Amino acid sequence: MARMVKQKLAPGAPDKPATLSPAAAAAWDRLVAELAASGIQVSKAHRALLSIASTLTADIADAWRVVQAEGAYVTNEKTGALQAHPASKRLDTLRRDYIKVLTMLGLRTAVAVRDTKNEPTLEDILNGR
């Protein structure tokens, strides 16, 4: 079995790819700002992940516009049965992929910490406060 090598990545904002669509470029800016505001450090090595996440965000928005315009379900012309719109099916896949990319960027529920600033401590509860 291959041994994992520990790497120390130097923090630093990666360069935004020039090949992103306008919607993906806007998503890049928002995502990078949210990561920085959350205290999650990214490095130049995260460029590909950020690019994928930004593109997925733009694709999700596009598929969502189609679903809103045409509906989540369509009628099968051959059978008359109601079935999911192809854009609805695509949304499921895109969202699943987006969650995977965000997890690789360090956004996962396991790292989220509950806000305990306004909650009583165990000592407060035991002392009846």
Backbone as XML, in Angstrom:
<?xml version="1.0"?>
<chain id="A" units="angstrom">
  <residue number="1" name="MET">
    <atom name="N" x="0.832" y="-1.165" z="0.000"/>
    <atom name="CA" x="0.000" y="0.000" z="0.000"/>
    <atom name="C" x="0.888" y="1.244" z="0.000"/>
  </residue>
  <residue number="2" name="ALA">
    <atom name="N" x="0.545" y="2.211" z="-0.835"/>
    <atom name="CA" x="1.335" y="3.439" z="-0.932"/>
    <atom name="C" x="1.165" y="4.276" z="0.320"/>
  </residue>
  <residue number="3" name="ARG">
    <atom name="N" x="2.252" y="4.884" z="0.736"/>
    <atom name="CA" x="2.219" y="5.718" z="1.920"/>
    <atom name="C" x="1.910" y="7.152" z="1.514"/>
  </residue>
  <residue number="4" name="MET">
    <atom name="N" x="0.992" y="7.766" z="2.244"/>
    <atom name="CA" x="0.630" y="9.154" z="1.966"/>
    <atom name="C" x="1.736" y="10.068" z="2.461"/>
  </residue>
  <residue number="5" name="VAL">
    <atom name="N" x="2.102" y="11.015" z="1.656"/>
    <atom name="CA" x="3.121" y="11.980" z="2.018"/>
    <atom name="C" x="2.414" y="13.221" z="2.546"/>
  </residue>
  <residue number="6" name="LYS">
    <atom name="N" x="2.796" y="13.660" z="3.753"/>
    <atom name="CA" x="2.197" y="14.870" z="4.302"/>
    <atom name="C" x="2.762" y="16.064" z="3.556"/>
  </residue>
  <residue number="7" name="GLN">
    <atom name="N" x="1.859" y="16.912" z="3.107"/>
    <atom name="CA" x="2.286" y="18.093" z="2.373"/>
    <atom name="C" x="1.832" y="19.331" z="3.126"/>
  </residue>
  <residue number="8" name="LYS">
    <atom name="N" x="2.661" y="20.318" z="3.138"/>
    <atom name="CA" x="2.293" y="21.597" z="3.713"/>
    <atom name="C" x="2.132" y="22.576" z="2.565"/>
  </residue>
  <residue number="9" name="LEU">
    <atom name="N" x="0.876" y="22.930" z="2.298"/>
    <atom name="CA" x="0.597" y="23.841" z="1.199"/>
    <atom name="C" x="0.646" y="25.272" z="1.713"/>
  </residue>
  <residue number="10" name="ALA">
    <atom name="N" x="1.364" y="26.108" z="1.032"/>
    <atom name="CA" x="1.451" y="27.516" z="1.416"/>
    <atom name="C" x="0.137" y="28.200" z="1.057"/>
  </residue>
  <residue number="11" name="PRO">
    <atom name="N" x="-0.489" y="28.886" z="2.029"/>
    <atom name="CA" x="-1.735" y="29.575" z="1.729"/>
    <atom name="C" x="-1.514" y="30.669" z="0.682"/>
  </residue>
  <residue number="12" name="GLY">
    <atom name="N" x="-2.498" y="30.873" z="-0.118"/>
    <atom name="CA" x="-2.432" y="31.914" z="-1.137"/>
    <atom name="C" x="-3.544" y="31.724" z="-2.138"/>
  </residue>
  <residue number="13" name="ALA">
    <atom name="N" x="-4.142" y="32.806" z="-2.546"/>
    <atom name="CA" x="-5.263" y="32.723" z="-3.479"/>
    <atom name="C" x="-4.783" y="32.251" z="-4.852"/>
  </residue>
  <residue number="14" name="PRO">
    <atom name="N" x="-5.414" y="31.210" z="-5.371"/>
    <atom name="CA" x="-5.056" y="30.762" z="-6.718"/>
    <atom name="C" x="-5.586" y="31.747" z="-7.753"/>
  </residue>
  <residue number="15" name="ASP">
    <atom name="N" x="-4.958" y="31.762" z="-8.904"/>
    <atom name="CA" x="-5.399" y="32.634" z="-9.983"/>
    <atom name="C" x="-6.668" y="32.072" z="-10.613"/>
  </residue>
  <residue number="16" name="LYS">
    <atom name="N" x="-7.627" y="32.967" z="-10.851"/>
    <atom name="CA" x="-8.883" y="32.552" z="-11.485"/>
    <atom name="C" x="-8.608" y="32.226" z="-12.948"/>
  </residue>
  <residue number="17" name="PRO">
    <atom name="N" x="-9.038" y="31.038" z="-13.413"/>
    <atom name="CA" x="-8.815" y="30.679" z="-14.820"/>
    <atom name="C" x="-9.551" y="31.629" z="-15.758"/>
  </residue>
  <residue number="18" name="ALA">
    <atom name="N" x="-8.905" y="31.997" z="-16.828"/>
    <atom name="CA" x="-9.518" y="32.893" z="-17.811"/>
    <atom name="C" x="-10.590" y="32.180" z="-18.632"/>
  </residue>
  <residue number="19" name="THR">
    <atom name="N" x="-10.609" y="30.864" z="-18.568"/>
    <atom name="CA" x="-11.534" y="30.086" z="-19.394"/>
    <atom name="C" x="-12.909" y="29.899" z="-18.758"/>
  </residue>
  <residue number="20" name="LEU">
    <atom name="N" x="-13.113" y="30.417" z="-17.544"/>
    <atom name="CA" x="-14.416" y="30.270" z="-16.892"/>
    <atom name="C" x="-15.462" y="31.121" z="-17.606"/>
  </residue>
  <residue number="21" name="SER">
    <atom name="N" x="-16.682" y="30.613" z="-17.640"/>
    <atom name="CA" x="-17.786" y="31.401" z="-18.179"/>
    <atom name="C" x="-18.045" y="32.576" z="-17.240"/>
  </residue>
  <residue number="22" name="PRO">
    <atom name="N" x="-18.774" y="33.598" z="-17.686"/>
    <atom name="CA" x="-19.071" y="34.716" z="-16.785"/>
    <atom name="C" x="-19.776" y="34.272" z="-15.500"/>
  </residue>
  <residue number="23" name="ALA">
    <atom name="N" x="-20.715" y="33.330" z="-15.600"/>
    <atom name="CA" x="-21.418" y="32.842" z="-14.418"/>
    <atom name="C" x="-20.475" y="32.070" z="-13.493"/>
  </residue>
  <residue number="24" name="ALA">
    <atom name="N" x="-19.597" y="31.261" z="-14.067"/>
    <atom name="CA" x="-18.637" y="30.504" z="-13.263"/>
    <atom name="C" x="-17.607" y="31.440" z="-12.627"/>
  </residue>
  <residue number="25" name="ALA">
    <atom name="N" x="-17.220" y="32.497" z="-13.341"/>
    <atom name="CA" x="-16.272" y="33.469" z="-12.786"/>
    <atom name="C" x="-16.873" y="34.187" z="-11.579"/>
  </residue>
  <residue number="26" name="ALA">
    <atom name="N" x="-18.159" y="34.527" z="-11.672"/>
    <atom name="CA" x="-18.838" y="35.158" z="-10.533"/>
    <atom name="C" x="-18.934" y="34.178" z="-9.372"/>
  </residue>
  <residue number="27" name="ALA">
    <atom name="N" x="-19.202" y="32.915" z="-9.669"/>
    <atom name="CA" x="-19.265" y="31.891" z="-8.619"/>
    <atom name="C" x="-17.899" y="31.708" z="-7.973"/>
  </residue>
  <residue number="28" name="TRP">
    <atom name="N" x="-16.827" y="31.776" z="-8.761"/>
    <atom name="CA" x="-15.454" y="31.687" z="-8.240"/>
    <atom name="C" x="-15.233" y="32.775" z="-7.201"/>
  </residue>
  <residue number="29" name="ASP">
    <atom name="N" x="-15.547" y="34.015" z="-7.572"/>
    <atom name="CA" x="-15.332" y="35.149" z="-6.668"/>
    <atom name="C" x="-16.102" y="34.969" z="-5.362"/>
  </residue>
  <residue number="30" name="ARG">
    <atom name="N" x="-17.367" y="34.536" z="-5.472"/>
    <atom name="CA" x="-18.188" y="34.336" z="-4.286"/>
    <atom name="C" x="-17.634" y="33.220" z="-3.411"/>
  </residue>
  <residue number="31" name="LEU">
    <atom name="N" x="-17.247" y="32.108" z="-4.026"/>
    <atom name="CA" x="-16.745" y="30.961" z="-3.279"/>
    <atom name="C" x="-15.425" y="31.276" z="-2.583"/>
  </residue>
  <residue number="32" name="VAL">
    <atom name="N" x="-14.515" y="31.930" z="-3.279"/>
    <atom name="CA" x="-13.224" y="32.290" z="-2.687"/>
    <atom name="C" x="-13.441" y="33.249" z="-1.508"/>
  </residue>
  <residue number="33" name="ALA">
    <atom name="N" x="-14.360" y="34.203" z="-1.657"/>
    <atom name="CA" x="-14.659" y="35.142" z="-0.577"/>
    <atom name="C" x="-15.278" y="34.426" z="0.622"/>
  </residue>
  <residue number="34" name="GLU">
    <atom name="N" x="-16.186" y="33.488" z="0.365"/>
    <atom name="CA" x="-16.817" y="32.740" z="1.456"/>
    <atom name="C" x="-15.812" y="31.859" z="2.188"/>
  </residue>
  <residue number="35" name="LEU">
    <atom name="N" x="-14.915" y="31.233" z="1.454"/>
    <atom name="CA" x="-13.885" y="30.404" z="2.090"/>
    <atom name="C" x="-12.989" y="31.266" z="2.973"/>
  </residue>
  <residue number="36" name="ALA">
    <atom name="N" x="-12.585" y="32.427" z="2.469"/>
    <atom name="CA" x="-11.728" y="33.325" z="3.247"/>
    <atom name="C" x="-12.455" y="33.823" z="4.491"/>
  </residue>
  <residue number="37" name="ALA">
    <atom name="N" x="-13.729" y="34.188" z="4.338"/>
    <atom name="CA" x="-14.509" y="34.676" z="5.477"/>
    <atom name="C" x="-14.723" y="33.587" z="6.528"/>
  </residue>
  <residue number="38" name="SER">
    <atom name="N" x="-14.698" y="32.344" z="6.092"/>
    <atom name="CA" x="-14.895" y="31.219" z="7.011"/>
    <atom name="C" x="-13.596" y="30.757" z="7.653"/>
  </residue>
  <residue number="39" name="GLY">
    <atom name="N" x="-12.491" y="31.347" z="7.244"/>
    <atom name="CA" x="-11.205" y="30.960" z="7.819"/>
    <atom name="C" x="-10.611" y="29.719" z="7.187"/>
  </residue>
  <residue number="40" name="ILE">
    <atom name="N" x="-11.118" y="29.305" z="6.036"/>
    <atom name="CA" x="-10.575" y="28.142" z="5.338"/>
    <atom name="C" x="-9.506" y="28.640" z="4.378"/>
  </residue>
  <residue number="41" name="GLN">
    <atom name="N" x="-8.274" y="28.198" z="4.592"/>
    <atom name="CA" x="-7.169" y="28.647" z="3.751"/>
    <atom name="C" x="-7.074" y="27.775" z="2.513"/>
  </residue>
  <residue number="42" name="VAL">
    <atom name="N" x="-6.936" y="28.435" z="1.391"/>
    <atom name="CA" x="-6.718" y="27.716" z="0.139"/>
    <atom name="C" x="-5.330" y="28.061" z="-0.373"/>
  </residue>
  <residue number="43" name="SER">
    <atom name="N" x="-4.854" y="27.240" z="-1.255"/>
    <atom name="CA" x="-3.539" y="27.465" z="-1.848"/>
    <atom name="C" x="-3.693" y="27.416" z="-3.366"/>
  </residue>
  <residue number="44" name="LYS">
    <atom name="N" x="-2.609" y="27.650" z="-4.043"/>
    <atom name="CA" x="-2.638" y="27.587" z="-5.504"/>
    <atom name="C" x="-2.997" y="26.177" z="-5.983"/>
  </residue>
  <residue number="45" name="ALA">
    <atom name="N" x="-2.744" y="25.184" z="-5.134"/>
    <atom name="CA" x="-3.061" y="23.799" z="-5.493"/>
    <atom name="C" x="-4.573" y="23.546" z="-5.540"/>
  </residue>
  <residue number="46" name="HIS">
    <atom name="N" x="-5.366" y="24.423" z="-4.948"/>
    <atom name="CA" x="-6.818" y="24.263" z="-4.943"/>
    <atom name="C" x="-7.481" y="24.833" z="-6.195"/>
  </residue>
  <residue number="47" name="ARG">
    <atom name="N" x="-6.685" y="25.316" z="-7.123"/>
    <atom name="CA" x="-7.227" y="25.971" z="-8.319"/>
    <atom name="C" x="-8.195" y="25.068" z="-9.080"/>
  </residue>
  <residue number="48" name="ALA">
    <atom name="N" x="-7.824" y="23.832" z="-9.289"/>
    <atom name="CA" x="-8.683" y="22.916" z="-10.054"/>
    <atom name="C" x="-10.000" y="22.670" z="-9.330"/>
  </residue>
  <residue number="49" name="LEU">
    <atom name="N" x="-9.932" y="22.443" z="-8.020"/>
    <atom name="CA" x="-11.162" y="22.212" z="-7.253"/>
    <atom name="C" x="-12.066" y="23.435" z="-7.279"/>
  </residue>
  <residue number="50" name="LEU">
    <atom name="N" x="-11.491" y="24.621" z="-7.117"/>
    <atom name="CA" x="-12.286" y="25.840" z="-7.160"/>
    <atom name="C" x="-12.887" y="26.051" z="-8.546"/>
  </residue>
  <residue number="51" name="SER">
    <atom name="N" x="-12.142" y="25.710" z="-9.565"/>
    <atom name="CA" x="-12.641" y="25.827" z="-10.930"/>
    <atom name="C" x="-13.825" y="24.886" z="-11.158"/>
  </residue>
  <residue number="52" name="ILE">
    <atom name="N" x="-13.690" y="23.657" z="-10.682"/>
    <atom name="CA" x="-14.780" y="22.681" z="-10.823"/>
    <atom name="C" x="-16.001" y="23.140" z="-10.035"/>
  </residue>
  <residue number="53" name="ALA">
    <atom name="N" x="-15.800" y="23.585" z="-8.797"/>
    <atom name="CA" x="-16.916" y="24.039" z="-7.968"/>
    <atom name="C" x="-17.623" y="25.230" z="-8.610"/>
  </residue>
  <residue number="54" name="SER">
    <atom name="N" x="-16.860" y="26.140" z="-9.178"/>
    <atom name="CA" x="-17.441" y="27.323" z="-9.818"/>
    <atom name="C" x="-18.240" y="26.940" z="-11.060"/>
  </residue>
  <residue number="55" name="THR">
    <atom name="N" x="-17.692" y="26.039" z="-11.852"/>
    <atom name="CA" x="-18.386" y="25.588" z="-13.053"/>
    <atom name="C" x="-19.659" y="24.830" z="-12.688"/>
  </residue>
  <residue number="56" name="LEU">
    <atom name="N" x="-19.577" y="23.983" z="-11.659"/>
    <atom name="CA" x="-20.766" y="23.262" z="-11.206"/>
    <atom name="C" x="-21.844" y="24.226" z="-10.715"/>
  </residue>
  <residue number="57" name="THR">
    <atom name="N" x="-21.432" y="25.281" z="-10.015"/>
    <atom name="CA" x="-22.392" y="26.278" z="-9.533"/>
    <atom name="C" x="-23.124" y="26.918" z="-10.709"/>
  </residue>
  <residue number="58" name="ALA">
    <atom name="N" x="-22.392" y="27.289" z="-11.738"/>
    <atom name="CA" x="-23.007" y="27.897" z="-12.920"/>
    <atom name="C" x="-23.934" y="26.898" z="-13.626"/>
  </residue>
  <residue number="59" name="ASP">
    <atom name="N" x="-23.507" y="25.643" z="-13.721"/>
    <atom name="CA" x="-24.337" y="24.617" z="-14.359"/>
    <atom name="C" x="-25.607" y="24.342" z="-13.560"/>
  </residue>
  <residue number="60" name="ILE">
    <atom name="N" x="-25.501" y="24.353" z="-12.242"/>
    <atom name="CA" x="-26.679" y="24.151" z="-11.387"/>
    <atom name="C" x="-27.670" y="25.285" z="-11.601"/>
  </residue>
  <residue number="61" name="ALA">
    <atom name="N" x="-27.178" y="26.512" z="-11.647"/>
    <atom name="CA" x="-28.063" y="27.664" z="-11.868"/>
    <atom name="C" x="-28.742" y="27.569" z="-13.233"/>
  </residue>
  <residue number="62" name="ASP">
    <atom name="N" x="-28.004" y="27.139" z="-14.249"/>
    <atom name="CA" x="-28.561" y="26.997" z="-15.593"/>
    <atom name="C" x="-29.643" y="25.924" z="-15.626"/>
  </residue>
  <residue number="63" name="ALA">
    <atom name="N" x="-29.370" y="24.775" z="-15.042"/>
    <atom name="CA" x="-30.363" y="23.687" z="-15.008"/>
    <atom name="C" x="-31.592" y="24.111" z="-14.206"/>
  </residue>
  <residue number="64" name="TRP">
    <atom name="N" x="-31.388" y="24.865" z="-13.144"/>
    <atom name="CA" x="-32.497" y="25.326" z="-12.318"/>
    <atom name="C" x="-33.398" y="26.281" z="-13.120"/>
  </residue>
  <residue number="65" name="ARG">
    <atom name="N" x="-32.797" y="27.150" z="-13.930"/>
    <atom name="CA" x="-33.589" y="28.053" z="-14.779"/>
    <atom name="C" x="-34.449" y="27.257" z="-15.756"/>
  </residue>
  <residue number="66" name="VAL">
    <atom name="N" x="-33.894" y="26.192" z="-16.316"/>
    <atom name="CA" x="-34.655" y="25.357" z="-17.244"/>
    <atom name="C" x="-35.821" y="24.689" z="-16.522"/>
  </residue>
  <residue number="67" name="VAL">
    <atom name="N" x="-35.577" y="24.164" z="-15.331"/>
    <atom name="CA" x="-36.645" y="23.506" z="-14.567"/>
    <atom name="C" x="-37.736" y="24.517" z="-14.208"/>
  </residue>
  <residue number="68" name="GLN">
    <atom name="N" x="-37.341" y="25.717" z="-13.826"/>
    <atom name="CA" x="-38.346" y="26.731" z="-13.489"/>
    <atom name="C" x="-39.171" y="27.129" z="-14.709"/>
  </residue>
  <residue number="69" name="ALA">
    <atom name="N" x="-38.554" y="27.176" z="-15.875"/>
    <atom name="CA" x="-39.260" y="27.577" z="-17.088"/>
    <atom name="C" x="-40.125" y="26.456" z="-17.660"/>
  </residue>
  <residue number="70" name="GLU">
    <atom name="N" x="-39.628" y="25.227" z="-17.620"/>
    <atom name="CA" x="-40.311" y="24.121" z="-18.282"/>
    <atom name="C" x="-40.979" y="23.138" z="-17.329"/>
  </residue>
  <residue number="71" name="GLY">
    <atom name="N" x="-40.691" y="23.254" z="-16.037"/>
    <atom name="CA" x="-41.269" y="22.343" z="-15.056"/>
    <atom name="C" x="-40.335" y="21.187" z="-14.746"/>
  </residue>
  <residue number="72" name="ALA">
    <atom name="N" x="-40.549" y="20.589" z="-13.586"/>
    <atom name="CA" x="-39.690" y="19.492" z="-13.136"/>
    <atom name="C" x="-40.043" y="18.171" z="-13.802"/>
  </residue>
  <residue number="73" name="TYR">
    <atom name="N" x="-41.253" y="18.095" z="-14.383"/>
    <atom name="CA" x="-41.698" y="16.851" z="-15.007"/>
    <atom name="C" x="-42.198" y="17.127" z="-16.418"/>
  </residue>
  <residue number="74" name="VAL">
    <atom name="N" x="-42.051" y="16.141" z="-17.271"/>
    <atom name="CA" x="-42.550" y="16.205" z="-18.645"/>
    <atom name="C" x="-43.365" y="14.948" z="-18.916"/>
  </residue>
  <residue number="75" name="THR">
    <atom name="N" x="-44.214" y="15.032" z="-19.919"/>
    <atom name="CA" x="-45.017" y="13.880" z="-20.307"/>
    <atom name="C" x="-44.302" y="13.135" z="-21.431"/>
  </residue>
  <residue number="76" name="ASN">
    <atom name="N" x="-44.135" y="11.838" z="-21.238"/>
    <atom name="CA" x="-43.519" y="10.999" z="-22.257"/>
    <atom name="C" x="-44.484" y="10.924" z="-23.440"/>
  </residue>
  <residue number="77" name="GLU">
    <atom name="N" x="-44.006" y="11.322" z="-24.610"/>
    <atom name="CA" x="-44.870" y="11.356" z="-25.800"/>
    <atom name="C" x="-45.351" y="9.975" z="-26.222"/>
  </residue>
  <residue number="78" name="LYS">
    <atom name="N" x="-44.578" y="8.941" z="-25.979"/>
    <atom name="CA" x="-44.949" y="7.589" z="-26.413"/>
    <atom name="C" x="-45.950" y="6.955" z="-25.453"/>
  </residue>
  <residue number="79" name="THR">
    <atom name="N" x="-45.700" y="7.092" z="-24.138"/>
    <atom name="CA" x="-46.524" y="6.387" z="-23.162"/>
    <atom name="C" x="-47.531" y="7.283" z="-22.450"/>
  </residue>
  <residue number="80" name="GLY">
    <atom name="N" x="-47.307" y="8.585" z="-22.504"/>
    <atom name="CA" x="-48.191" y="9.502" z="-21.793"/>
    <atom name="C" x="-47.883" y="9.580" z="-20.307"/>
  </residue>
  <residue number="81" name="ALA">
    <atom name="N" x="-46.869" y="8.860" z="-19.871"/>
    <atom name="CA" x="-46.509" y="8.847" z="-18.447"/>
    <atom name="C" x="-45.726" y="10.107" z="-18.099"/>
  </residue>
  <residue number="82" name="LEU">
    <atom name="N" x="-45.908" y="10.531" z="-16.867"/>
    <atom name="CA" x="-45.163" y="11.673" z="-16.359"/>
    <atom name="C" x="-43.776" y="11.198" z="-15.926"/>
  </residue>
  <residue number="83" name="GLN">
    <atom name="N" x="-42.748" y="11.935" z="-16.332"/>
    <atom name="CA" x="-41.388" y="11.556" z="-15.957"/>
    <atom name="C" x="-40.585" y="12.816" z="-15.638"/>
  </residue>
  <residue number="84" name="ALA">
    <atom name="N" x="-39.495" y="12.609" z="-14.927"/>
    <atom name="CA" x="-38.643" y="13.734" z="-14.540"/>
    <atom name="C" x="-38.041" y="14.389" z="-15.782"/>
  </residue>
  <residue number="85" name="HIS">
    <atom name="N" x="-38.030" y="15.701" z="-15.772"/>
    <atom name="CA" x="-37.411" y="16.483" z="-16.848"/>
    <atom name="C" x="-35.912" y="16.175" z="-16.850"/>
  </residue>
  <residue number="86" name="PRO">
    <atom name="N" x="-35.283" y="16.082" z="-18.010"/>
    <atom name="CA" x="-33.838" y="15.826" z="-18.040"/>
    <atom name="C" x="-33.033" y="16.830" z="-17.208"/>
  </residue>
  <residue number="87" name="ALA">
    <atom name="N" x="-33.480" y="18.076" z="-17.167"/>
    <atom name="CA" x="-32.771" y="19.073" z="-16.359"/>
    <atom name="C" x="-32.897" y="18.757" z="-14.871"/>
  </residue>
  <residue number="88" name="SER">
    <atom name="N" x="-34.027" y="18.176" z="-14.453"/>
    <atom name="CA" x="-34.190" y="17.772" z="-13.051"/>
    <atom name="C" x="-33.217" y="16.658" z="-12.696"/>
  </residue>
  <residue number="89" name="LYS">
    <atom name="N" x="-33.076" y="15.712" z="-13.597"/>
    <atom name="CA" x="-32.129" y="14.619" z="-13.377"/>
    <atom name="C" x="-30.700" y="15.160" z="-13.324"/>
  </residue>
  <residue number="90" name="ARG">
    <atom name="N" x="-30.404" y="16.115" z="-14.205"/>
    <atom name="CA" x="-29.068" y="16.700" z="-14.231"/>
    <atom name="C" x="-28.777" y="17.462" z="-12.940"/>
  </residue>
  <residue number="91" name="LEU">
    <atom name="N" x="-29.797" y="18.139" z="-12.403"/>
    <atom name="CA" x="-29.619" y="18.859" z="-11.139"/>
    <atom name="C" x="-29.159" y="17.926" z="-10.028"/>
  </residue>
  <residue number="92" name="ASP">
    <atom name="N" x="-29.761" y="16.761" z="-9.946"/>
    <atom name="CA" x="-29.367" y="15.797" z="-8.913"/>
    <atom name="C" x="-27.891" y="15.424" z="-9.032"/>
  </residue>
  <residue number="93" name="THR">
    <atom name="N" x="-27.464" y="15.139" z="-10.245"/>
    <atom name="CA" x="-26.072" y="14.761" z="-10.476"/>
    <atom name="C" x="-25.126" y="15.916" z="-10.175"/>
  </residue>
  <residue number="94" name="LEU">
    <atom name="N" x="-25.467" y="17.110" z="-10.640"/>
    <atom name="CA" x="-24.615" y="18.276" z="-10.413"/>
    <atom name="C" x="-24.490" y="18.590" z="-8.926"/>
  </residue>
  <residue number="95" name="ARG">
    <atom name="N" x="-25.589" y="18.516" z="-8.201"/>
    <atom name="CA" x="-25.555" y="18.793" z="-6.758"/>
    <atom name="C" x="-24.699" y="17.776" z="-6.021"/>
  </residue>
  <residue number="96" name="ARG">
    <atom name="N" x="-24.812" y="16.525" z="-6.411"/>
    <atom name="CA" x="-24.009" y="15.479" z="-5.775"/>
    <atom name="C" x="-22.517" y="15.730" z="-6.018"/>
  </residue>
  <residue number="97" name="ASP">
    <atom name="N" x="-22.174" y="16.074" z="-7.249"/>
    <atom name="CA" x="-20.777" y="16.369" z="-7.567"/>
    <atom name="C" x="-20.292" y="17.613" z="-6.820"/>
  </residue>
  <residue number="98" name="TYR">
    <atom name="N" x="-21.153" y="18.613" z="-6.693"/>
    <atom name="CA" x="-20.799" y="19.847" z="-5.995"/>
    <atom name="C" x="-20.477" y="19.561" z="-4.526"/>
  </residue>
  <residue number="99" name="ILE">
    <atom name="N" x="-21.277" y="18.719" z="-3.898"/>
    <atom name="CA" x="-21.030" y="18.342" z="-2.498"/>
    <atom name="C" x="-19.677" y="17.644" z="-2.372"/>
  </residue>
  <residue number="100" name="LYS">
    <atom name="N" x="-19.340" y="16.785" z="-3.311"/>
    <atom name="CA" x="-18.049" y="16.096" z="-3.276"/>
    <atom name="C" x="-16.890" y="17.086" z="-3.365"/>
  </residue>
  <residue number="101" name="VAL">
    <atom name="N" x="-17.012" y="18.066" z="-4.256"/>
    <atom name="CA" x="-15.941" y="19.053" z="-4.426"/>
    <atom name="C" x="-15.818" y="19.911" z="-3.165"/>
  </residue>
  <residue number="102" name="LEU">
    <atom name="N" x="-16.946" y="20.345" z="-2.603"/>
    <atom name="CA" x="-16.896" y="21.153" z="-1.382"/>
    <atom name="C" x="-16.267" y="20.373" z="-0.235"/>
  </residue>
  <residue number="103" name="THR">
    <atom name="N" x="-16.530" y="19.088" z="-0.174"/>
    <atom name="CA" x="-15.919" y="18.255" z="0.857"/>
    <atom name="C" x="-14.406" y="18.223" z="0.674"/>
  </residue>
  <residue number="104" name="MET">
    <atom name="N" x="-13.952" y="18.140" z="-0.563"/>
    <atom name="CA" x="-12.514" y="18.125" z="-0.819"/>
    <atom name="C" x="-11.867" y="19.466" z="-0.471"/>
  </residue>
  <residue number="105" name="LEU">
    <atom name="N" x="-12.662" y="20.553" z="-0.527"/>
    <atom name="CA" x="-12.152" y="21.872" z="-0.164"/>
    <atom name="C" x="-12.151" y="22.093" z="1.347"/>
  </residue>
  <residue number="106" name="GLY">
    <atom name="N" x="-12.707" y="21.142" z="2.087"/>
    <atom name="CA" x="-12.707" y="21.264" z="3.543"/>
    <atom name="C" x="-14.035" y="21.654" z="4.137"/>
  </residue>
  <residue number="107" name="LEU">
    <atom name="N" x="-15.078" y="21.755" z="3.328"/>
    <atom name="CA" x="-16.409" y="22.093" z="3.826"/>
    <atom name="C" x="-17.207" y="20.814" z="4.019"/>
  </residue>
  <residue number="108" name="ARG">
    <atom name="N" x="-17.286" y="20.374" z="5.252"/>
    <atom name="CA" x="-18.064" y="19.178" z="5.560"/>
    <atom name="C" x="-18.598" y="19.325" z="6.972"/>
  </residue>
  <residue number="109" name="THR">
    <atom name="N" x="-19.662" y="18.627" z="7.258"/>
    <atom name="CA" x="-20.309" y="18.783" z="8.550"/>
    <atom name="C" x="-19.408" y="18.365" z="9.703"/>
  </residue>
  <residue number="110" name="ALA">
    <atom name="N" x="-18.456" y="17.495" z="9.445"/>
    <atom name="CA" x="-17.569" y="17.039" z="10.516"/>
    <atom name="C" x="-16.687" y="18.160" z="11.049"/>
  </residue>
  <residue number="111" name="VAL">
    <atom name="N" x="-16.462" y="19.207" z="10.259"/>
    <atom name="CA" x="-15.628" y="20.309" z="10.722"/>
    <atom name="C" x="-16.459" y="21.475" z="11.252"/>
  </residue>
  <residue number="112" name="ALA">
    <atom name="N" x="-17.767" y="21.416" z="11.058"/>
    <atom name="CA" x="-18.616" y="22.493" z="11.561"/>
    <atom name="C" x="-18.712" y="22.388" z="13.079"/>
  </residue>
  <residue number="113" name="VAL">
    <atom name="N" x="-18.638" y="23.522" z="13.726"/>
    <atom name="CA" x="-18.702" y="23.565" z="15.183"/>
    <atom name="C" x="-19.936" y="24.361" z="15.587"/>
  </residue>
  <residue number="114" name="ARG">
    <atom name="N" x="-20.674" y="23.826" z="16.531"/>
    <atom name="CA" x="-21.873" y="24.489" z="16.994"/>
    <atom name="C" x="-21.512" y="25.779" z="17.713"/>
  </residue>
  <residue number="115" name="ASP">
    <atom name="N" x="-22.298" y="26.826" z="17.466"/>
    <atom name="CA" x="-22.089" y="28.112" z="18.118"/>
    <atom name="C" x="-22.590" y="28.008" z="19.551"/>
  </residue>
  <residue number="116" name="THR">
    <atom name="N" x="-21.663" y="28.119" z="20.502"/>
    <atom name="CA" x="-22.035" y="27.960" z="21.915"/>
    <atom name="C" x="-21.899" y="29.263" z="22.688"/>
  </residue>
  <residue number="117" name="LYS">
    <atom name="N" x="-21.796" y="30.403" z="22.012"/>
    <atom name="CA" x="-21.600" y="31.678" z="22.696"/>
    <atom name="C" x="-22.755" y="32.015" z="23.639"/>
  </residue>
  <residue number="118" name="ASN">
    <atom name="N" x="-23.975" y="31.744" z="23.229"/>
    <atom name="CA" x="-25.135" y="32.133" z="24.027"/>
    <atom name="C" x="-25.764" y="30.959" z="24.768"/>
  </residue>
  <residue number="119" name="GLU">
    <atom name="N" x="-25.138" y="29.823" z="24.738"/>
    <atom name="CA" x="-25.678" y="28.661" z="25.432"/>
    <atom name="C" x="-25.052" y="28.534" z="26.810"/>
  </residue>
  <residue number="120" name="PRO">
    <atom name="N" x="-25.832" y="28.067" z="27.787"/>
    <atom name="CA" x="-25.255" y="27.887" z="29.122"/>
    <atom name="C" x="-24.231" y="26.752" z="29.127"/>
  </residue>
  <residue number="121" name="THR">
    <atom name="N" x="-23.228" y="26.887" z="29.965"/>
    <atom name="CA" x="-22.240" y="25.828" z="30.109"/>
    <atom name="C" x="-22.785" y="24.761" z="31.023"/>
  </residue>
  <residue number="122" name="LEU">
    <atom name="N" x="-22.100" y="23.650" z="31.117"/>
    <atom name="CA" x="-22.514" y="22.582" z="32.037"/>
    <atom name="C" x="-22.479" y="23.105" z="33.473"/>
  </residue>
  <residue number="123" name="GLU">
    <atom name="N" x="-21.492" y="23.903" z="33.763"/>
    <atom name="CA" x="-21.376" y="24.479" z="35.122"/>
    <atom name="C" x="-22.585" y="25.362" z="35.424"/>
  </residue>
  <residue number="124" name="ASP">
    <atom name="N" x="-23.025" y="26.166" z="34.453"/>
    <atom name="CA" x="-24.204" y="27.007" z="34.649"/>
    <atom name="C" x="-25.437" y="26.157" z="34.947"/>
  </residue>
  <residue number="125" name="ILE">
    <atom name="N" x="-25.599" y="25.093" z="34.197"/>
    <atom name="CA" x="-26.775" y="24.232" z="34.380"/>
    <atom name="C" x="-26.731" y="23.565" z="35.740"/>
  </residue>
  <residue number="126" name="LEU">
    <atom name="N" x="-25.566" y="23.044" z="36.134"/>
    <atom name="CA" x="-25.453" y="22.371" z="37.419"/>
    <atom name="C" x="-25.666" y="23.326" z="38.596"/>
  </residue>
  <residue number="127" name="ASN">
    <atom name="N" x="-25.328" y="24.609" z="38.404"/>
    <atom name="CA" x="-25.503" y="25.589" z="39.462"/>
    <atom name="C" x="-26.836" y="26.320" z="39.369"/>
  </residue>
  <residue number="128" name="GLY">
    <atom name="N" x="-27.711" y="25.885" z="38.467"/>
    <atom name="CA" x="-29.041" y="26.446" z="38.375"/>
    <atom name="C" x="-29.096" y="27.829" z="37.745"/>
  </residue>
  <residue number="129" name="ARG">
    <atom name="N" x="-28.106" y="28.202" z="36.992"/>
    <atom name="CA" x="-28.112" y="29.529" z="36.342"/>
    <atom name="C" x="-28.812" y="29.515" z="35.023"/>
  </residue>
</chain>
